[in-house]
């Protein structure tokens, strides 16, 4: 997975053995800078120099050494960076400092997934599989409010007789289904005013006392005159947020009409506050019903509303206006005028923050899962997939990750569910067996993703996996050394005459042919037809591999001839690999000669 390197995360190594690990982490984007054991200055000096401004350190070295180096630098858990310690072989990742507040545990999970190691968790919540109340919201796209005594909240929840005062007004409630959430202490049904503000947890778009998570539920719609001053926009936004008691951390983004896409003040406001921008056409805005349309705006912009319509449209399905448009005019020394409306998403809506990962899980064995796929699974908050495929990956799932199972014939529903969650600002893994781009979910998910506006999409990444074709070939020998093709015999989505045409073309072209979905209880004749078509173009002695339950406990791989293919032993868990005119078997192995120049056998 290619990602932008995290700014401010350093990799340090105190031995030559660890330098190679830093290279892997840097290439994967898990660190932004590396200082190896022989680099100028060295890791010790780098640690001391970068400590005040760094976000985190991944250090390859002994825990005792790292402890002695960081001890004089420590300030408090709100300001210290994350520190993850790795052994020189990359087998163990230890979140030594800032496990929750600084994100060391999440960083350790990504590092371990990439290197095929494991995280050594020593914190109270992670060690017991319970929810880390001061950190879990980040996995759901939320941001923490500036107040609250999070340490007191965690201590209260950890006590044997502890109770949790919780109110959730906005945001996804999927987190309540987590296994880790079931280990929380009993929730008291008290209004916030009835409880000690230090030990209450609120999930809301409103600011105030106590420990608060703010879901991305607010969208600002802004219209303005040309060359409106930045100070005017800032005053307008600040006054309205303060008047409605809304948290800036709950703002998912800013939206306006596309004719304002070059407006300097709008661009600068979004840049300063790290708000995504959406530019909407007059046609799209004019289709939105608003409480205060304007004929003047319609004559000028081609839509009767900019601010209200933009806020509602950007906030997603089911959004409602919290604040109808208000107008702010220029103070002395300023220019222009602006309107602002604020919309509240139905739950939360932040597509630009979300991530949709298409993960190919391979045949099912965990050692055949790619490091890239393992890392995507480690980072995702939600796994979506067919139950059998998720079962095979279950040993990798943590109690703070949600599993959503689907049925085998509900591919579109699974894709839609995964995309909807990603649109909420969540990182989602949509799991397929084998490779997600081969007869799996990547194509359908991509089509749904492309149907969304290009400025309102989560990130979309395909993580390849080992396909049944590859593993069958590896088990059988070297049958894919020359041109080959794959054909699915399922006529559920493709008409049988089209499948027949493809089979005839493959036979005429003398391709090695891999047959997917070869035979089921309700489709028991297609494989026989396929064999007849191939036999018309190649001899009955053509070797065939039958590979069933690849990569699983009941794996069976056997060699046969095309003329004597045991069709009755084939099912939907089987892949059939038919050789070409040059393929042959010897000593239990199948090979299709490549014919490299100078490689002729005497």
C-alpha positions in Angstrom: 0.0 0.0 0.0 1.5 3.3 -1.1 0.6 6.1 1.4 2.0 9.5 2.3 4.7 9.2 4.9 3.5 10.4 8.3 5.1 13.8 8.9 7.1 13.9 12.1 7.5 10.1 12.6 11.2 9.1 12.8 12.8 5.7 12.5 16.0 5.1 14.5 18.3 2.1 14.6 21.2 1.4 17.0 22.5 -1.6 15.1 23.3 -2.6 11.5 20.8 -5.4 11.8 18.0 -2.9 12.4 19.0 -0.6 9.6 17.2 -2.9 7.1 14.0 -2.7 9.1 14.1 1.1 8.8 14.4 0.8 5.0 11.2 -1.3 4.9 9.3 1.1 7.1 10.4 4.1 5.1 9.4 2.4 1.8 6.0 1.5 3.2 5.4 5.1 4.4 5.2 4.2 8.1 8.1 6.6 8.9 9.0 9.9 7.3 12.7 9.9 8.2 15.3 7.4 9.1 18.6 7.6 11.0 20.6 4.4 11.0 23.4 3.2 13.2 26.2 4.6 11.0 24.5 7.8 9.8 26.0 11.2 10.7 24.9 12.4 14.1 23.5 9.1 15.0 20.1 8.0 16.4 20.9 9.3 20.0 21.4 12.9 18.8 18.4 12.7 16.5 16.2 11.6 19.4 17.2 14.5 21.6 17.0 17.1 18.8 13.6 16.0 17.4 11.8 15.1 20.6 10.0 18.4 21.2 8.4 18.5 17.7 8.2 14.9 16.6 5.0 12.9 16.4 6.6 9.6 17.1 9.7 7.4 17.0 10.1 3.8 15.9 13.3 2.7 17.5 15.2 -0.6 16.7 17.1 -1.4 19.9 16.8 -2.6 23.5 14.0 -1.3 25.7 16.5 -0.5 28.5 18.6 1.7 26.1 15.5 3.5 24.9 14.2 4.1 28.4 17.4 5.6 29.5 17.6 7.9 26.5 14.0 9.2 26.7 13.7 9.5 30.5 15.3 13.0 30.7 13.1 14.2 27.8 9.7 13.3 29.2 7.1 16.0 29.9 3.6 14.5 30.2 1.3 12.2 28.3 -0.4 15.1 26.5 2.9 16.3 25.0 5.3 13.4 24.7 5.5 11.7 21.3 4.8 8.1 20.6 7.7 5.6 21.1 7.6 2.1 19.6 10.5 -0.2 20.2 11.4 -3.0 17.7 13.8 -5.9 18.1 16.4 -6.2 15.4 14.5 -9.1 13.7 11.2 -7.2 13.6 9.4 -9.9 15.5 8.0 -7.7 18.3 6.7 -4.2 18.4 6.4 -2.6 21.8 4.4 0.6 22.3 6.7 1.9 25.0 5.3 5.4 25.4 2.1 7.2 24.4 0.1 4.1 23.7 -3.2 5.9 23.5 -2.8 9.6 23.6 0.1 9.7 21.1 -1.0 6.8 19.0 1.9 4.4 19.8 -0.3 1.4 19.9 -1.8 2.1 16.5 1.7 2.7 15.1 2.9 -0.5 16.6 0.0 -2.4 15.0 0.9 -1.1 11.5 4.6 -1.8 12.0 3.9 -5.4 13.2 1.5 -6.0 10.3 4.1 -4.9 7.7 6.9 -7.0 9.2 4.8 -10.0 10.1 5.5 -9.5 13.8 3.3 -9.1 16.8 2.5 -6.2 19.1 3.4 -6.6 22.8 0.6 -4.8 24.6 1.0 -3.9 28.3 -1.7 -1.3 28.8 -4.7 -2.1 31.0 -7.3 -1.8 28.2 -5.4 -3.4 25.4 -4.1 -6.2 27.7 -7.7 -7.1 28.8 -9.3 -6.5 25.4 -11.4 -3.7 26.7 -12.0 -0.3 25.0 -9.5 2.5 25.4 -11.9 5.3 26.0 -9.3 8.0 25.4 -8.3 6.6 22.0 -11.1 4.5 20.4 -12.9 7.4 18.8 -10.1 8.1 16.3 -10.9 4.7 14.7 -14.4 6.0 14.0 -13.3 9.3 12.5 -13.9 11.3 15.7 -11.8 14.0 17.3 -11.3 14.6 20.9 -12.5 17.8 22.6 -9.9 20.0 24.4 -11.3 19.5 27.9 -12.0 16.6 30.3 -9.9 14.6 32.6 -9.3 11.5 30.5 -7.0 9.8 33.0 -9.8 10.1 35.7 -12.3 8.7 33.2 -10.0 5.7 32.4 -9.4 5.1 36.1 -13.1 5.2 36.9 -13.9 2.7 34.1 -11.1 0.4 35.2 -12.3 0.1 38.8 -14.1 -3.2 39.8 -17.1 -1.1 41.0 -16.7 1.5 38.3 -19.5 2.9 36.2 -19.5 4.9 33.0 -21.6 8.0 32.5 -22.1 8.0 28.8 -24.3 10.1 26.4 -24.2 9.7 22.7 -26.1 12.3 20.7 -24.4 12.1 17.3 -22.0 9.8 15.4 -22.0 6.1 14.4 -23.2 3.7 17.0 -21.4 0.7 15.4 -18.7 1.0 18.1 -21.3 -0.3 20.6 -21.2 -3.7 18.8 -17.5 -4.2 19.4 -16.4 -7.0 21.7 -14.2 -4.5 23.5 -17.3 -2.4 24.2 -19.0 -5.3 25.9 -16.3 -5.2 28.5 -17.1 -1.6 29.6 -18.5 -1.1 33.0 -22.2 -0.5 33.4 -23.5 2.7 31.8 -25.3 5.1 34.1 -28.4 6.7 32.6 -27.6 10.1 34.1 -27.8 13.5 32.4 -24.4 15.1 32.1 -25.3 17.7 34.7 -25.9 15.0 37.3 -22.4 13.5 37.1 -18.9 14.6 37.8 -17.7 16.2 34.6 -14.3 14.6 35.0 -15.7 11.1 34.7 -18.4 11.5 32.0 -18.1 10.7 28.4 -20.1 12.5 25.7 -20.2 11.8 22.0 -21.6 15.0 20.5 -21.0 17.8 18.1 -21.4 20.3 20.9 -18.6 21.6 23.0 -18.5 21.8 26.7 -17.0 20.3 29.9 -16.1 16.6 30.3 -14.4 14.1 28.1 -15.9 14.6 24.6 -15.6 12.8 21.3 -16.8 14.9 18.4 -18.0 12.9 15.3 -17.6 14.6 11.9 -21.3 15.6 11.8 -21.2 19.3 10.8 -20.9 20.8 7.3 -20.5 24.5 6.7 -22.1 26.0 3.6 -20.7 29.4 2.7 -21.6 31.8 -0.1 -19.7 35.1 -0.5 -19.1 38.0 -2.7 -16.0 38.1 -4.8 -12.8 39.0 -2.9 -14.5 38.8 0.5 -12.0 39.3 3.3 -10.7 36.3 5.2 -11.3 38.1 8.6 -15.0 38.4 7.7 -15.3 34.7 7.0 -13.4 33.8 10.2 -15.7 36.1 12.3 -18.8 34.7 10.7 -17.8 31.1 11.4 -16.5 31.7 14.9 -19.6 33.7 16.0 -22.0 31.0 14.7 -20.1 28.1 16.2 -20.0 29.9 19.5 -23.6 31.0 19.4 -24.8 27.4 18.8 -22.2 25.9 21.2 -20.8 23.7 18.4 -17.3 22.2 18.5 -14.9 23.0 15.7 -13.6 19.5 16.0 -17.0 18.2 14.7 -16.7 20.1 11.4 -16.3 17.6 8.6 -15.8 20.2 5.9 -16.8 23.3 4.0 -19.0 23.5 0.8 -19.9 26.2 -1.7 -20.8 26.7 -5.3 -18.2 25.7 -7.8 -17.9 29.3 -9.1 -16.2 30.1 -5.9 -13.5 27.4 -6.3 -10.9 30.1 -6.8 -12.0 32.4 -4.0 -8.8 33.2 -2.0 -10.5 33.7 1.4 -12.5 30.4 1.2 -9.4 28.5 0.2 -7.3 30.0 2.9 -10.0 29.4 5.6 -10.1 25.7 4.6 -6.4 25.4 4.5 -5.8 27.0 7.9 -8.4 24.8 9.6 -7.7 21.6 7.6 -11.2 21.3 6.3 -12.0 19.4 3.2 -13.7 21.5 0.5 -16.6 20.5 -1.8 -17.5 22.6 -4.8 -21.0 22.0 -6.0 -22.7 23.0 -9.3 -25.6 25.4 -9.6 -27.7 22.5 -11.0 -27.0 20.3 -8.0 -27.7 23.1 -5.5 -30.9 24.2 -7.2 -32.4 20.7 -6.7 -32.1 21.0 -2.8 -35.2 22.4 -1.0 -34.1 25.1 1.4 -36.0 27.3 3.9 -34.8 30.7 2.6 -34.3 30.8 -1.1 -33.3 34.0 -2.7 -34.4 35.3 -6.1 -31.4 37.7 -6.1 -29.0 34.8 -5.7 -30.9 32.8 -8.3 -30.5 35.5 -10.9 -26.7 35.9 -10.1 -25.6 32.3 -9.5 -28.2 30.1 -11.3 -29.5 28.7 -8.0 -31.7 30.2 -5.3 -29.4 29.0 -2.5 -25.7 28.6 -2.0 -25.0 28.3 1.7 -28.1 26.3 2.8 -28.1 24.0 -0.2 -24.4 23.4 -0.1 -24.4 22.5 3.6 -27.3 20.1 3.2 -25.9 18.4 0.1 -22.4 18.1 1.5 -23.7 16.6 4.8 -25.0 13.5 3.1 -28.4 11.7 3.1 -30.8 12.6 5.8 -29.0 15.8 6.8 -30.8 18.7 8.5 -30.1 22.3 8.9 -29.0 23.4 12.3 -28.6 27.0 11.3 -30.3 28.6 8.4 -28.3 31.1 6.5 -27.0 34.2 8.3 -25.4 37.2 6.6 -22.2 38.9 7.7 -21.1 42.2 6.1 -17.7 43.9 6.0 -16.3 45.9 8.9 -14.2 48.9 8.3 -11.1 47.9 6.4 -12.7 44.7 5.1 -14.3 43.8 1.8 -17.4 41.8 0.7 -20.2 39.9 2.4 -20.9 36.3 3.2 -23.6 33.9 4.1 -23.2 30.8 6.3 -25.5 27.8 7.0 -24.7 24.8 9.1 -26.0 21.3 8.4 -26.0 18.3 10.7 -25.4 14.8 9.2 -27.8 12.0 10.0 -25.0 10.2 11.9 -21.7 11.4 10.6 -20.5 12.1 7.1 -16.9 12.7 6.1 -16.1 10.8 2.9 -12.7 12.6 2.5 -11.5 11.1 5.8 -12.7 7.6 5.0 -10.7 4.7 3.6 -12.0 1.7 1.6 -9.5 -1.1 1.4 -10.2 -4.0 -1.0 -8.3 -6.9 0.7 -7.5 -10.1 -1.1 -7.1 -12.6 1.8 -5.5 -15.3 -0.4 -6.5 -18.9 -0.1 -7.1 -18.6 3.7 -3.9 -19.6 5.4 -2.6 -16.7 7.4 1.0 -17.3 6.2 -0.2 -16.8 2.6 -1.7 -13.4 3.4 0.5 -10.6 2.0 2.1 -8.1 4.4 0.2 -5.4 2.5 -3.1 -7.1 3.1 -2.2 -7.8 6.7 -1.4 -4.1 7.3 -4.7 -3.0 5.7 -6.6 -5.4 8.0 -4.7 -4.1 11.1 -5.6 -0.4 10.3 -9.2 -1.0 9.5 -11.9 -0.3 12.1 -14.5 -2.5 10.3 -14.1 -5.8 8.4 -16.8 -6.6 5.8 -17.0 -9.9 4.0 -18.5 -13.3 3.5 -18.5 -15.2 6.8 -16.3 -18.1 5.7 -13.5 -15.7 4.5 -13.7 -13.7 7.7 -13.5 -16.9 9.8 -10.2 -17.7 8.2 -8.8 -14.3 9.2 -10.4 -14.2 12.6 -7.1 -14.9 14.5 -5.9 -11.5 13.3 -8.9 -9.5 14.4 -8.7 -7.4 17.6 -11.6 -6.8 20.1 -11.7 -3.1 18.9 -12.4 -4.1 15.3 -15.9 -4.7 14.1 -16.8 -7.7 11.9 -19.8 -7.5 9.6 -20.7 -10.8 7.9 -22.6 -11.1 4.6 -24.0 -14.0 2.6 -22.4 -15.4 -0.5 -24.9 -14.0 -3.0 -25.1 -10.5 -1.5 -22.0 -9.0 -3.1 -23.6 -5.7 -4.0 -25.0 -5.2 -0.4 -21.6 -5.9 1.1 -20.0 -3.3 -1.2 -22.6 -0.8 -0.5 -22.3 -1.3 3.3 -18.5 -1.0 3.1 -18.7 2.2 1.0 -21.4 3.7 3.3 -19.1 3.2 6.3 -16.1 4.7 4.6 -18.3 7.7 3.6 -18.8 8.2 7.4 -15.0 8.7 7.7 -14.2 5.2 8.8 -11.4 2.9 7.6 -13.0 -0.2 6.2 -11.6 -3.5 4.9 -13.8 -5.2 2.3 -12.5 -8.8 2.2 -12.5 -11.2 -0.7 -10.8 -14.6 -0.9 -7.8 -15.0 -3.3 -7.3 -11.7 -5.1 -10.0 -9.1 -4.8 -9.5 -8.1 -8.4 -10.0 -11.6 -9.8 -13.7 -12.6 -9.9 -14.2 -10.8 -6.6 -15.3 -7.5 -5.1 -12.9 -4.9 -6.4 -14.7 -4.2 -9.6 -18.2 -3.8 -8.1 -16.8 -1.7 -5.3 -14.9 0.5 -7.7 -18.0 1.1 -9.8 -20.0 2.2 -6.8 -17.1 4.4 -5.7 -16.8 6.0 -9.1 -20.6 6.8 -9.0 -19.9 9.3 -6.2 -18.6 12.9 -6.9 -14.9 12.9 -7.2 -14.6 15.4 -4.3 -16.8 13.3 -2.0 -15.1 9.9 -2.1 -13.1 8.0 0.5 -9.7 6.8 -0.5 -9.8 3.5 -2.5 -7.0 1.0 -2.4 -6.8 -2.5 -3.8 -4.5 -4.9 -1.9 -3.6 -7.9 -4.0 -3.7 -11.4 -2.7 -2.5 -14.8 -3.8 -5.2 -16.2 -6.2 -6.3 -19.8 -6.4 -4.7 -19.8 -9.9 -1.3 -19.0 -8.5 -1.5 -21.5 -5.6 -2.8 -24.3 -7.8 0.1 -23.7 -10.2 2.6 -23.7 -7.3 1.3 -26.9 -5.9 1.2 -28.7 -9.4 4.7 -27.5 -10.6 5.0 -25.0 -13.3 1.9 -25.1 -15.6 1.7 -21.3 -16.2 5.1 -20.8 -17.9 3.4 -19.8 -21.1 0.3 -17.8 -22.1 -2.8 -18.6 -20.1 -6.3 -17.3 -19.4 -9.0 -17.8 -16.8 -12.7 -18.5 -17.6 -15.5 -18.6 -15.0 -18.1 -21.3 -15.8 -20.8 -19.6 -13.7 -23.6 -18.4 -15.9 -25.2 -16.5 -13.1 -23.8 -13.2 -14.3 -22.5 -14.2 -17.8 -24.8 -15.9 -20.4 -23.6 -19.4 -21.3 -23.2 -18.6 -25.0 -20.7 -15.9 -24.1 -18.8 -18.4 -21.9 -18.8 -21.0 -24.8 -17.4 -18.4 -27.1 -14.6 -17.6 -24.7 -13.8 -21.3 -24.2 -13.6 -21.8 -28.0 -11.3 -18.8 -28.3 -9.0 -20.1 -25.6 -8.9 -23.6 -27.1 -8.1 -22.2 -30.6 -5.4 -20.0 -29.1 -3.8 -23.0 -27.3 -3.9 -21.2 -24.0 -3.5 -22.9 -20.6 -7.0 -22.5 -19.2 -7.9 -22.0 -15.5 -11.6 -22.8 -14.9 -13.2 -20.9 -12.0 -16.6 -21.8 -10.5 -16.5 -25.1 -12.4 -19.4 -27.0 -10.9 -22.1 -26.6 -8.3 -25.2 -28.5 -7.2 -27.4 -26.5 -9.5 -24.9 -26.1 -12.3 -23.7 -29.7 -12.9 -23.4 -29.7 -16.7 -21.2 -26.8 -17.6 -17.9 -28.5 -16.8 -18.7 -31.3 -19.2 -19.5 -28.9 -21.9 -16.3 -27.0 -21.3 -14.3 -30.3 -21.5 -15.9 -31.1 -24.8 -15.1 -27.7 -26.3 -11.4 -28.0 -25.2 -11.2 -31.7 -26.4 -12.1 -30.5 -29.9 -8.9 -28.5 -30.0 -6.4 -30.6 -28.0 -5.7 -34.2 -27.3 -7.4 -36.3 -24.6 -4.0 -36.8 -23.0 -3.7 -33.0 -22.1 -2.8 -32.8 -18.4 -5.3 -31.3 -16.0 -4.9 -30.1 -12.4 -7.8 -30.5 -10.0 -7.1 -28.3 -6.9 -9.7 -28.2 -4.1 -9.7 -26.3 -0.8 -6.4 -24.7 -1.6 -4.5 -23.4 1.4 -6.8 -25.0 3.9 -6.8 -28.1 6.0 -8.6 -30.2 3.5 -6.5 -29.2 0.5 -6.4 -31.8 -2.3 -4.4 -31.4 -5.5 -4.4 -34.2 -8.1 -3.3 -34.6 -11.8 -5.5 -36.1 -14.5 -5.9 -36.1 -18.2 -8.6 -34.1 -20.0 -10.1 -37.2 -21.6 -10.6 -38.9 -18.2 -11.4 -35.8 -16.1 -13.4 -37.0 -12.9 -16.1 -34.3 -13.2 -18.1 -35.7 -10.3 -15.3 -34.8 -7.8 -15.4 -31.2 -8.8 -17.3 -28.5 -6.8 -17.3 -24.7 -6.2 -14.3 -25.1 -3.9 -12.3 -26.4 -6.8 -10.1 -24.9 -9.5 -9.5 -26.8 -12.7 -6.3 -26.0 -14.6 -6.1 -27.4 -18.2 -2.8 -27.5 -19.9 -2.0 -26.5 -23.5 -0.6 -28.6 -26.4 2.9 -28.6 -24.9 2.1 -29.2 -21.3 3.1 -32.5 -19.8 3.3 -34.4 -16.5 6.3 -36.2 -15.0 7.1 -37.5 -11.6 3.9 -36.0 -10.2 4.5 -32.5 -11.6 3.0 -30.6 -14.5 5.0 -28.2 -16.6 4.3 -26.0 -19.6 7.7 -25.4 -21.3 8.6 -21.8 -21.8 11.3 -22.4 -24.4 13.9 -19.9 -23.2 16.7 -19.3 -25.8 19.6 -21.5 -24.9 17.7 -23.4 -22.3 16.9 -26.5 -24.5 17.4 -29.8 -22.7 19.7 -32.3 -24.3 
